[in-house]
Amino acid sequence: MKTLLQVAVLVLCLQFNSAGQLANFNATAEALQTSMYNNFGVPNENYWWCANGVDALLDGYVRTRSETYKTRMKSLLLGVKSFNGNTYINYFYDDMDWMGIATLRAYYETGDVDYYNVASALWTDIKGGYSNGAIDWNKGCAGCKNSCANAPAIILGARMYRHTNSAADLQLIKNIYTFMKANLVDPVTGAVWDNINLNTGVTNKDWIFSYNVGTFIGAGWELYKITGDVNYLNDAVKTAEYAMNSRRTNGMFFANETGGGDGGLFKGIFIRYLAQLAREGNIPAETRARYNEAIRFNAQTLKTSGINPSTNLVGTVWSQQPSGSTDYATQLSGVKVIEAAAMLDQSYFYKDINYGGSYWGLTVGSYNTDALVAKGILNNDITAFAIPAGYQVRLFKNDNYQGESWTVSGNSSWIGGAWNDSVSSLIVNYTAGASFFKDCNYTGDVISLEAGDYTVTQLQARGISNDAISSLKVSSGYQVILYEHDNFAGTSVTTSTDLNCLVSQNFNDLTSSLRIIATGAAPSAVTTAQTAQASKYMLKGLTLYPNPVANTLYVKGPDDLSGADVTVTDMMGRMKIRNRLSGNSVNVSGLPSGVYWITIVKSGKKITLSFVK
């Protein structure tokens, strides 16, 4: 068993090894997206590839918020309708699953109701394929229950439930999940089998494809987020561990999947849902770090070895360049893994408690209210956060970094009563070395590096081109030396403070190598004064019993809580109970089974605790 110190060191090493992912993979993501559009444009065939095309373009939009991606997404969506007989309804239920997932996600990210209308119509039709506990693979094979039609249906259904709150839909996807666990998932390893034919009773256990493994991870995670039932999360982790421990060869996931066509898309889908799980704040930091490092390794291998540099086309084997052309599915898979890697080291902010609701990732930089809104974060709309090791975030109550502030790091499932829905601007800093920006005033692509020596080759491997640094931020306790030539030669500039434009030092776009030296301990993320400031708003010493509870939940504490405002919300942040506390009990008999949060406010102080019904 690892000691706490060993675990902490491992987490730090894994995180530092993958520092600055957005900038490291941003240029590659753009190159692959551009190549995909230039080579394939708006295809006139293959519905499910195109559905994943919408999803991949949405990745580019979330990363950049560029209108170009929105235009391409809508063109592709309309193109699918055109070649599909002027409808989005399809013969294959799994194809509609993919399109439903992509369009519903597009609706949440863009607010364009056209996407929701497509997703809603598809979900209605998909439910028509349900029988005997699961969705059929297609409309001509009753009893053909394939994983590819059912795990994605759970994902889509869970996301629709967030919007509609339909109890019938929730029960439906729970039933499908139960069927999958009983018939399509290895109870020992967590591996996901391809299909079972209820007409013959035969289960195909020989086919274990990466995309089915990925979507079952996604299905478990989605059900956990809407129900609070940790068993779903445990299932997702179990299947992820199967992939981590049994389906990696020399660090590469599912290395046996080497073909193009439909199979060329499988690994990218798997990576999407593993990356989603790796952002979950309620799994151990060491586990998240291992998943992130595995994703980074696969993406870095593809970036350095699996892309034709003259065409930016992706090979079917991520460690080998394609010898000629590739197909749309294979290119999509490459886009998905690089886009996932580009988001690894972002700090994530959540709309609802327990890392629920919408979430947004931010890289190193300063974000006033307008900048947050441009990234999709409304003013005063942050409730939880997950900040990777080596980073700090300074939160501000007012716009333009004014008013009360609080510096935080790590994860928090609830930001606290004093700060809940009260953030108007923030600054994300790297605290374990230095961050280097392509342009002056800390703008353009940014790469964060830990202490060490970097030649031009090493800088390029981390995503910094030769002669391409214009400004930098230096973490407290570190010193940076910039060199004009490779191998630490030529004129140099030494600094222990931020430099907003190297023009002032006559060193703009002149760095070919650099050193980052640790000179002293960096300050802790949350100072004693800041902790005291937050603490004064907290109710202390409260406990709930019994927990789990059947009908009456009791609150025990040192203070008189009579008349306190009590709010009970589900795991999605939806209010279920709101009243004044009479005595020390709350009647929860009307709540369905699940995990809930209870928030108690008295005399300006607040506490939020969880309980199980």
C-alpha positions as CSV (number, residue, x, y, z in Angstrom):
1,M,0.0,0.0,0.0
2,K,1.3,3.4,-0.9
3,T,1.8,6.0,1.8
4,L,0.0,9.3,1.6
5,L,3.3,11.0,0.6
6,Q,3.9,8.4,-2.1
7,V,0.5,9.0,-3.5
8,A,0.9,12.7,-3.4
9,V,4.3,12.5,-5.2
10,L,2.8,10.2,-7.8
11,V,-0.1,12.5,-8.5
12,L,2.3,15.5,-8.8
13,C,4.7,13.7,-11.1
14,L,1.8,12.5,-13.4
15,Q,0.3,16.0,-13.5
16,F,3.6,17.8,-14.1
17,N,4.5,15.3,-16.8
18,S,1.4,16.5,-18.7
19,A,1.6,20.2,-18.0
20,G,0.1,22.7,-20.4
21,Q,-2.0,20.3,-22.5
22,L,-4.2,22.9,-24.1
23,A,-1.3,24.7,-25.7
24,N,0.7,21.5,-26.2
25,F,-2.1,20.0,-28.3
26,N,-4.0,23.1,-29.4
27,A,-2.0,23.5,-32.7
28,T,-2.3,19.8,-33.5
29,A,-6.1,19.9,-32.8
30,E,-6.5,22.8,-35.2
31,A,-4.4,21.1,-37.8
32,L,-6.3,17.9,-37.7
33,Q,-9.7,19.7,-37.7
34,T,-8.6,21.8,-40.7
35,S,-7.4,18.7,-42.5
36,M,-10.6,16.8,-41.7
37,Y,-12.7,19.7,-43.1
38,N,-10.5,20.2,-46.2
39,N,-10.4,16.5,-47.1
40,F,-13.9,15.4,-46.2
41,G,-16.0,18.6,-46.0
42,V,-19.7,17.7,-45.6
43,P,-19.9,14.0,-46.6
44,N,-22.9,12.7,-48.5
45,E,-23.0,9.2,-46.8
46,N,-22.5,7.3,-43.6
47,Y,-24.8,8.7,-41.0
48,W,-23.0,7.5,-37.8
49,W,-19.6,8.8,-39.0
50,C,-21.2,12.2,-39.6
51,A,-22.9,12.2,-36.2
52,N,-19.5,11.8,-34.6
53,G,-18.3,14.5,-37.0
54,V,-20.8,16.9,-35.4
55,D,-19.5,15.9,-32.0
56,A,-15.8,16.4,-33.1
57,L,-16.5,19.8,-34.5
58,L,-18.2,20.6,-31.2
59,D,-15.0,19.7,-29.4
60,G,-13.3,22.4,-31.6
61,Y,-16.0,24.9,-30.7
62,V,-15.7,24.3,-27.0
63,R,-11.9,24.7,-27.1
64,T,-11.9,27.9,-29.2
65,R,-15.5,29.3,-29.2
66,S,-14.9,30.1,-32.8
67,E,-17.9,30.7,-35.0
68,T,-16.2,28.7,-37.8
69,Y,-16.9,25.5,-35.9
70,K,-20.6,26.5,-35.3
71,T,-21.0,27.1,-39.1
72,R,-19.4,23.7,-40.0
73,M,-21.5,21.9,-37.4
74,K,-24.7,23.2,-38.8
75,S,-23.7,22.5,-42.4
76,L,-22.8,18.9,-41.5
77,L,-26.1,18.5,-39.6
78,L,-28.1,19.7,-42.5
79,G,-26.0,17.6,-44.9
80,V,-26.9,14.5,-43.0
81,K,-30.6,15.3,-43.3
82,S,-30.2,15.8,-47.0
83,F,-28.6,12.5,-47.8
84,N,-30.8,10.6,-45.3
85,G,-34.0,11.3,-47.2
86,N,-34.8,14.7,-45.6
87,T,-35.1,13.2,-42.1
88,Y,-32.9,12.4,-39.2
89,I,-34.8,9.2,-38.4
90,N,-32.7,6.1,-39.3
91,Y,-32.9,2.4,-39.7
92,F,-30.2,1.8,-37.1
93,Y,-30.9,2.7,-33.5
94,D,-27.2,3.1,-32.7
95,D,-26.7,5.6,-35.5
96,M,-29.5,7.7,-34.0
97,D,-27.9,7.4,-30.6
98,W,-24.7,9.0,-31.8
99,M,-26.6,11.8,-33.5
100,G,-28.8,12.4,-30.5
101,I,-25.7,12.6,-28.2
102,A,-24.0,15.1,-30.6
103,T,-27.0,17.3,-31.1
104,L,-28.1,17.5,-27.5
105,R,-24.6,18.4,-26.5
106,A,-24.5,21.0,-29.2
107,Y,-27.8,22.4,-27.9
108,Y,-26.3,22.8,-24.4
109,E,-23.1,24.4,-25.7
110,T,-24.7,26.8,-28.3
111,G,-28.2,27.3,-27.1
112,D,-29.4,26.6,-30.7
113,V,-32.8,25.0,-30.3
114,D,-32.5,23.3,-33.7
115,Y,-30.1,20.9,-32.2
116,Y,-32.5,20.1,-29.3
117,N,-35.4,19.5,-31.7
118,V,-33.3,16.9,-33.6
119,A,-32.2,15.2,-30.3
120,S,-35.7,15.1,-29.0
121,A,-37.2,13.6,-32.2
122,L,-34.4,11.0,-32.3
123,W,-34.9,10.0,-28.6
124,T,-38.6,9.5,-29.2
125,D,-37.9,7.2,-32.1
126,I,-35.1,5.3,-30.2
127,K,-37.4,4.5,-27.4
128,G,-39.6,2.7,-29.9
129,G,-36.8,0.1,-30.3
130,Y,-37.1,-0.9,-26.6
131,S,-38.2,-4.4,-25.8
132,N,-37.2,-7.1,-23.4
133,G,-35.1,-4.8,-21.3
134,A,-33.0,-3.1,-24.0
135,I,-32.9,-1.3,-27.4
136,D,-32.6,-3.3,-30.6
137,W,-29.6,-2.8,-32.8
138,N,-31.8,-1.9,-35.8
139,K,-35.5,-1.9,-36.9
140,G,-35.2,-5.3,-38.7
141,C,-33.8,-7.5,-36.0
142,A,-36.0,-7.7,-32.9
143,G,-34.0,-9.3,-30.1
144,C,-30.6,-8.2,-31.4
145,K,-29.3,-6.4,-28.4
146,N,-26.0,-4.7,-29.2
147,S,-23.8,-2.7,-26.7
148,C,-23.4,0.0,-29.4
149,A,-27.1,0.6,-29.4
150,N,-27.7,0.5,-25.6
151,A,-24.8,2.2,-23.8
152,P,-25.1,5.3,-26.0
153,A,-28.9,5.2,-25.5
154,I,-28.3,5.4,-21.7
155,I,-26.0,8.4,-22.2
156,L,-28.5,10.2,-24.4
157,G,-31.4,9.3,-22.1
158,A,-29.6,10.6,-19.0
159,R,-28.8,13.9,-20.7
160,M,-32.4,14.2,-21.9
161,Y,-33.6,13.5,-18.4
162,R,-31.6,16.5,-17.2
163,H,-33.8,18.6,-19.5
164,T,-37.2,16.9,-19.2
165,N,-37.1,15.4,-15.7
166,S,-39.1,12.5,-17.1
167,A,-39.4,9.7,-14.6
168,A,-40.4,7.3,-17.3
169,D,-37.2,8.0,-19.2
170,L,-35.1,7.6,-16.1
171,Q,-36.6,4.2,-15.4
172,L,-36.1,3.2,-19.0
173,I,-32.4,3.9,-19.0
174,K,-32.0,2.2,-15.6
175,N,-33.6,-0.9,-17.1
176,I,-31.3,-0.8,-20.1
177,Y,-28.3,-0.5,-17.7
178,T,-29.5,-3.5,-15.7
179,F,-29.9,-5.5,-18.9
180,M,-26.4,-4.6,-20.0
181,K,-24.8,-5.5,-16.7
182,A,-26.6,-8.9,-16.7
183,N,-26.0,-9.8,-20.3
184,L,-23.2,-7.7,-21.9
185,V,-20.6,-6.9,-19.2
186,D,-18.2,-9.4,-17.7
187,P,-19.0,-9.4,-14.0
188,V,-15.4,-10.2,-13.1
189,T,-13.3,-7.8,-15.3
190,G,-15.8,-5.2,-16.4
191,A,-15.1,-5.9,-20.1
192,V,-18.0,-5.1,-22.4
193,W,-19.1,-7.7,-24.9
194,D,-20.5,-6.8,-28.3
195,N,-24.0,-8.3,-28.4
196,I,-26.5,-10.8,-27.4
197,N,-29.1,-12.3,-29.7
198,L,-32.2,-13.0,-27.6
199,N,-33.6,-15.2,-30.5
200,T,-30.7,-17.6,-30.2
201,G,-29.5,-16.9,-26.7
202,V,-25.9,-16.5,-28.0
203,T,-23.7,-13.8,-26.5
204,N,-20.7,-12.7,-28.6
205,K,-18.0,-12.5,-26.0
206,D,-15.2,-12.6,-28.5
207,W,-15.7,-9.1,-29.7
208,I,-14.6,-6.5,-27.1
209,F,-14.4,-3.2,-28.9
210,S,-13.0,0.0,-27.5
211,Y,-16.0,2.1,-28.2
212,N,-18.3,-0.2,-26.3
213,V,-16.0,-0.1,-23.3
214,G,-15.9,3.7,-23.6
215,T,-19.7,4.1,-23.8
216,F,-20.3,1.8,-20.9
217,I,-18.0,4.0,-18.9
218,G,-20.0,7.0,-20.1
219,A,-23.3,5.3,-19.3
220,G,-22.3,4.5,-15.7
221,W,-21.0,8.0,-15.2
222,E,-24.1,9.7,-16.6
223,L,-26.4,7.6,-14.4
224,Y,-24.3,8.4,-11.3
225,K,-24.6,12.1,-12.1
226,I,-28.4,12.1,-12.2
227,T,-29.1,9.6,-9.4
228,G,-26.2,10.0,-7.0
229,D,-26.0,6.2,-6.8
230,V,-22.2,5.5,-6.3
231,N,-22.6,2.0,-7.7
232,Y,-22.9,3.4,-11.2
233,L,-19.7,5.3,-10.7
234,N,-18.0,2.2,-9.3
235,D,-19.0,0.3,-12.4
236,A,-17.5,3.0,-14.6
237,V,-14.3,2.9,-12.8
238,K,-14.2,-0.9,-12.9
239,T,-14.5,-0.9,-16.7
240,A,-12.0,1.9,-17.0
241,E,-9.6,-0.2,-14.9
242,Y,-10.1,-3.1,-17.2
243,A,-9.0,-0.9,-20.1
244,M,-6.1,0.5,-18.2
245,N,-4.8,-2.9,-17.0
246,S,-5.8,-5.3,-19.8
247,R,-6.1,-3.3,-23.0
248,R,-2.8,-1.3,-23.3
249,T,0.2,-2.5,-25.2
250,N,3.3,-0.4,-24.6
251,G,1.0,2.3,-23.2
252,M,-1.3,2.3,-26.3
253,F,-5.0,1.6,-25.8
254,F,-6.6,-1.3,-27.8
255,A,-3.5,-1.7,-30.0
256,N,-5.2,-4.6,-31.7
257,E,-7.7,-2.2,-33.4
258,T,-5.7,-1.4,-36.5
259,G,-8.2,-1.1,-39.3
260,G,-10.0,1.8,-40.9
261,G,-13.7,2.0,-41.7
262,D,-16.1,1.8,-38.8
263,G,-13.4,0.4,-36.6
264,G,-11.2,3.4,-37.2
265,L,-13.5,5.5,-35.1
266,F,-13.7,3.2,-32.1
267,K,-10.7,4.3,-30.1
268,G,-11.5,8.0,-30.3
269,I,-14.9,7.3,-28.8
270,F,-13.3,5.3,-26.0
271,I,-10.9,8.2,-25.2
272,R,-13.8,10.7,-25.1
273,Y,-15.5,8.8,-22.3
274,L,-12.4,7.9,-20.4
275,A,-11.5,11.6,-20.4
276,Q,-15.0,12.5,-19.1
277,L,-14.5,10.1,-16.2
278,A,-11.1,11.5,-15.5
279,R,-12.7,14.9,-14.8
280,E,-15.0,13.4,-12.1
281,G,-14.2,15.1,-8.8
282,N,-15.5,12.2,-6.8
283,I,-12.9,9.6,-7.7
284,P,-9.5,9.6,-6.1
285,A,-6.9,12.2,-7.4
286,E,-4.4,9.3,-8.1
287,T,-7.0,7.6,-10.3
288,R,-7.8,10.7,-12.3
289,A,-4.1,11.4,-12.7
290,R,-3.4,7.9,-14.1
291,Y,-6.3,8.2,-16.6
292,N,-5.0,11.6,-17.7
293,E,-1.5,10.4,-18.1
294,A,-2.7,7.4,-20.2
295,I,-4.7,9.7,-22.4
296,R,-1.7,12.1,-22.7
297,F,0.6,9.3,-23.7
298,N,-1.7,8.1,-26.5
299,A,-2.2,11.6,-27.8
300,Q,1.5,12.4,-27.6
301,T,2.3,9.2,-29.5
302,L,-0.2,10.1,-32.2
303,K,1.1,13.6,-32.4
304,T,4.7,12.6,-32.8
305,S,4.4,9.4,-34.7
306,G,0.9,8.8,-36.2
307,I,0.2,12.0,-38.3
308,N,1.4,12.6,-41.9
309,P,3.1,16.0,-41.5
310,S,2.4,17.1,-45.1
311,T,-1.4,16.3,-45.0
312,N,-2.2,16.2,-41.3
313,L,-4.1,12.9,-41.9
314,V,-4.2,10.3,-39.1
315,G,-3.1,6.7,-39.3
316,T,-5.2,3.8,-38.2
317,V,-2.3,2.8,-35.9
318,W,-1.6,5.9,-33.7
319,S,2.2,5.1,-33.6
320,Q,2.6,5.0,-37.4
321,Q,2.1,7.6,-40.0
322,P,-0.5,6.7,-42.7
323,S,1.2,5.7,-45.9
324,G,-1.4,7.4,-48.1
325,S,-4.9,8.6,-47.7
326,T,-7.2,7.8,-44.7
327,D,-10.9,7.7,-44.2
328,Y,-13.3,10.1,-42.4
329,A,-13.8,7.7,-39.5
330,T,-10.0,7.3,-38.8
331,Q,-9.5,11.1,-39.0
332,L,-12.4,11.6,-36.6
333,S,-10.8,9.2,-34.1
334,G,-7.5,11.2,-34.2
335,V,-9.4,14.5,-33.7
336,K,-11.2,13.1,-30.7
337,V,-8.1,12.0,-28.9
338,I,-6.1,15.2,-29.6
339,E,-9.1,17.3,-28.5
340,A,-9.5,15.3,-25.3
341,A,-5.8,15.8,-24.6
342,A,-6.0,19.5,-25.2
343,M,-8.4,19.8,-22.2
344,L,-6.5,17.7,-19.7
345,D,-4.8,20.3,-17.6
346,Q,-7.6,22.8,-17.6
347,S,-9.2,24.0,-14.4
348,Y,-12.9,23.0,-14.4
349,F,-15.8,25.0,-13.0
350,Y,-19.3,23.5,-12.4
351,K,-22.7,25.0,-12.4
352,D,-24.1,22.8,-9.6
353,I,-22.9,21.2,-6.4
354,N,-21.1,17.8,-6.5
355,Y,-19.6,18.7,-9.9
356,G,-23.0,18.6,-11.5
357,G,-24.7,20.5,-14.3
358,S,-22.8,22.2,-17.0
359,Y,-19.0,22.5,-16.7
360,W,-16.3,24.6,-18.4
361,G,-12.6,24.3,-18.6
362,L,-10.1,27.2,-18.4
363,T,-6.4,27.3,-19.1
364,V,-3.8,29.6,-17.5
365,G,-5.0,33.2,-17.9
366,S,-7.1,36.1,-16.6
367,Y,-10.9,36.1,-17.2
368,N,-13.1,39.0,-16.5
369,T,-16.9,38.7,-16.8
370,D,-16.9,39.2,-20.5
371,A,-14.1,36.6,-21.0
372,L,-16.0,34.1,-18.8
373,V,-19.2,34.6,-20.7
374,A,-17.3,34.1,-24.0
375,K,-16.2,30.7,-22.6
376,G,-19.8,29.9,-21.7
377,I,-19.7,30.7,-17.9
378,L,-22.4,33.1,-16.9
379,N,-21.7,35.8,-14.2
380,N,-22.2,34.4,-10.7
381,D,-22.8,30.9,-11.9
382,I,-19.9,28.8,-10.4
383,T,-20.8,26.3,-7.6
384,A,-17.9,23.8,-7.6
385,F,-14.4,23.5,-9.1
386,A,-11.7,20.9,-9.9
387,I,-8.2,22.3,-10.3
388,P,-5.3,20.0,-11.3
389,A,-2.1,19.7,-9.3
390,G,0.3,22.6,-10.0
391,Y,-2.4,25.2,-10.5
392,Q,-4.2,27.8,-8.4
393,V,-7.2,30.0,-9.1
394,R,-7.9,33.4,-7.6
395,L,-11.6,34.1,-7.5
396,F,-13.0,37.6,-7.4
397,K,-16.5,38.8,-6.3
398,N,-16.6,41.6,-8.8
399,D,-15.7,42.1,-12.5
400,N,-12.2,43.0,-13.6
401,Y,-10.5,41.3,-10.6
402,Q,-12.0,43.7,-8.1
403,G,-13.6,43.2,-4.7
404,E,-13.2,40.4,-2.3
405,S,-10.9,37.6,-3.5
406,W,-10.1,34.0,-2.6
407,T,-7.2,31.8,-3.8
408,V,-8.1,28.1,-4.2
409,S,-6.6,24.8,-5.4
410,G,-7.6,21.2,-5.6
411,N,-11.2,20.1,-5.7
412,S,-14.3,21.3,-4.0
413,S,-17.8,19.8,-4.6
414,W,-19.3,23.0,-3.2
415,I,-17.6,26.3,-3.3
416,G,-19.1,27.5,0.1
417,G,-21.9,29.8,1.1
418,A,-19.8,33.0,0.8
419,W,-18.8,32.2,-2.8
420,N,-21.6,30.1,-4.2
421,D,-22.8,31.8,-7.4
422,S,-20.7,34.8,-6.6
423,V,-17.7,34.7,-8.9
424,S,-17.5,37.5,-11.5
425,S,-13.9,37.2,-12.6
426,L,-10.9,34.9,-11.9
427,I,-7.3,34.2,-12.7
428,V,-5.8,30.8,-13.3
429,N,-2.1,30.5,-12.5
430,Y,0.4,27.7,-12.8
431,T,2.3,27.4,-9.5
432,A,5.0,24.8,-10.2
433,G,7.3,26.5,-12.7
434,A,6.4,29.0,-15.4
435,S,3.9,29.7,-18.2
436,F,5.1,30.9,-21.6
437,F,2.9,32.8,-24.0
438,K,3.2,33.1,-27.8
439,D,2.1,36.8,-27.7
440,C,2.7,39.8,-25.5
441,N,0.4,40.6,-22.5
442,Y,0.0,37.0,-21.7
443,T,-2.1,36.2,-24.8
444,G,-2.0,33.6,-27.5
445,D,-1.1,29.9,-27.0
446,V,0.3,29.2,-23.5
447,I,2.5,26.3,-22.3
448,S,3.2,25.6,-18.6
449,L,6.4,23.9,-17.7
450,E,7.8,22.5,-14.5
451,A,11.4,23.1,-13.2
452,G,14.0,21.7,-15.6
453,D,16.3,22.4,-18.6
454,Y,14.7,22.6,-22.1
455,T,16.6,22.5,-25.4
456,V,14.9,23.6,-28.6
457,T,13.9,20.0,-29.3
458,Q,12.5,19.5,-25.8
459,L,10.5,22.8,-26.1
460,Q,9.1,21.7,-29.4
461,A,8.1,18.4,-27.9
462,R,6.1,20.3,-25.3
463,G,4.5,22.6,-27.9
464,I,6.7,25.7,-27.9
465,S,8.1,26.5,-31.3
466,N,11.6,28.0,-31.7
467,D,11.7,31.7,-31.3
468,A,8.0,31.9,-30.3
469,I,7.9,33.3,-26.7
470,S,6.7,36.9,-26.2
471,S,5.6,36.9,-22.5
472,L,5.8,34.7,-19.4
473,K,4.5,34.2,-15.9
474,V,6.8,32.9,-13.3
475,S,5.5,31.0,-10.3
476,S,6.6,32.2,-6.8
477,G,9.8,30.4,-5.8
478,Y,11.1,29.9,-9.3
479,Q,13.6,31.6,-11.7
480,V,13.6,31.5,-15.5
481,I,16.6,31.9,-17.8
482,L,15.8,32.4,-21.5
483,Y,18.6,31.7,-24.0
484,E,19.0,33.0,-27.5
485,H,20.5,29.8,-28.9
486,D,19.9,26.1,-28.4
487,N,21.7,24.2,-25.6
488,F,21.7,27.2,-23.3
489,A,24.0,29.4,-25.4
490,G,24.1,33.0,-26.5
491,T,22.5,36.1,-24.9
492,S,20.2,35.3,-22.0
493,V,17.5,37.0,-19.9
494,T,17.0,36.0,-16.3
495,T,13.8,36.8,-14.3
496,S,11.9,35.7,-11.2
497,T,8.9,37.9,-12.0
498,D,6.4,38.0,-14.8
499,L,7.3,39.7,-18.0
500,N,4.4,41.0,-20.0
501,C,6.3,41.7,-23.3
502,L,9.8,40.6,-24.1
503,V,10.1,43.5,-26.5
504,S,11.2,45.6,-23.5
505,Q,14.1,43.2,-23.0
506,N,14.9,43.1,-26.7
507,F,14.2,39.4,-26.5
508,N,10.9,39.0,-28.2
509,D,10.6,35.7,-30.2
510,L,14.3,35.0,-29.6
511,T,14.2,32.0,-27.2
512,S,15.6,28.7,-28.4
513,S,16.3,27.1,-25.0
514,L,15.5,27.9,-21.3
515,R,16.0,26.8,-17.7
516,I,13.4,26.9,-14.9
517,I,15.1,26.8,-11.5
518,A,13.3,26.2,-8.1
519,T,14.7,28.8,-5.7
520,G,12.3,28.5,-2.8
521,A,8.9,27.1,-1.6
522,A,5.8,28.5,-3.3
523,P,3.1,29.8,-0.9
524,S,0.1,27.5,-0.1
525,A,-3.0,28.0,-2.2
526,V,-5.3,29.0,0.7
527,T,-3.7,31.2,3.4
528,T,-4.8,31.2,7.0
529,A,-6.4,34.6,6.6
530,Q,-8.3,33.4,3.6
531,T,-9.4,30.2,5.4
532,A,-10.6,32.3,8.3
533,Q,-12.5,34.6,6.0
534,A,-14.3,31.7,4.4
535,S,-14.8,29.9,7.8
536,K,-16.8,32.8,9.3
537,Y,-19.6,32.1,6.9
538,M,-19.9,28.4,7.8
539,L,-22.1,26.6,10.3
540,K,-19.9,24.2,12.2
541,G,-20.3,20.9,14.0
542,L,-23.5,19.8,12.4
543,T,-24.2,16.1,11.7
544,L,-27.1,14.3,10.1
545,Y,-28.7,11.1,11.4
546,P,-29.8,8.5,10.6
547,N,-27.9,8.4,7.3
548,P,-29.1,6.6,5.2
549,V,-32.6,7.8,6.2
550,A,-36.1,6.4,5.6
551,N,-38.6,9.2,6.6
552,T,-37.2,11.7,9.1
553,L,-33.8,13.3,8.9
554,Y,-32.4,14.8,12.2
555,V,-29.9,17.6,12.4
556,K,-27.6,17.7,15.5
557,G,-25.3,20.6,16.3
558,P,-24.1,23.0,19.0
559,D,-26.3,25.9,17.9
560,D,-30.1,26.5,18.0
561,L,-31.2,26.0,14.4
562,S,-34.9,26.7,14.9
563,G,-36.2,28.7,12.0
564,A,-33.2,28.0,9.8
565,D,-33.8,28.0,6.1
566,V,-33.5,24.4,4.8
567,T,-33.1,23.4,1.1
568,V,-32.8,19.9,-0.2
569,T,-31.6,19.3,-3.7
570,D,-30.9,16.3,-5.8
571,M,-27.5,15.5,-7.4
572,M,-28.4,17.7,-10.4
573,G,-29.0,20.7,-8.2
574,R,-32.8,20.6,-8.5
575,M,-34.6,21.8,-5.4
576,K,-36.9,19.1,-3.8
577,I,-37.7,20.6,-0.4
578,R,-37.6,24.2,0.8
579,N,-38.9,25.2,4.3
580,R,-38.0,26.4,7.8
581,L,-36.5,24.1,10.3
582,S,-38.9,23.3,13.1
583,G,-37.1,21.6,16.0
584,N,-34.3,19.6,14.6
585,S,-35.9,17.4,12.0
586,V,-36.8,17.4,8.3
587,N,-39.5,15.1,6.7
588,V,-37.9,13.5,3.7
589,S,-40.4,10.6,3.3
590,G,-41.6,12.0,0.0
591,L,-38.2,11.8,-1.7
592,P,-37.4,8.8,-4.0
593,S,-34.3,6.8,-3.2
594,G,-31.0,8.5,-4.0
595,V,-28.3,10.9,-2.8
596,Y,-29.2,14.4,-1.8
597,W,-27.7,17.6,-0.5
598,I,-29.2,19.6,2.4
599,T,-28.3,23.2,2.8
600,I,-29.0,24.9,6.1
601,V,-28.8,28.7,6.5
602,K,-29.0,30.5,9.9
603,S,-28.0,34.0,10.8
604,G,-25.9,34.5,7.7
605,K,-24.0,31.2,8.1
606,K,-24.4,28.2,5.9
607,I,-23.5,24.5,5.6
608,T,-24.2,21.9,2.9
609,L,-24.1,18.2,3.8
610,S,-25.1,15.0,1.9
611,F,-27.4,12.2,2.9
612,V,-28.7,9.0,1.4
613,K,-32.5,8.2,1.1
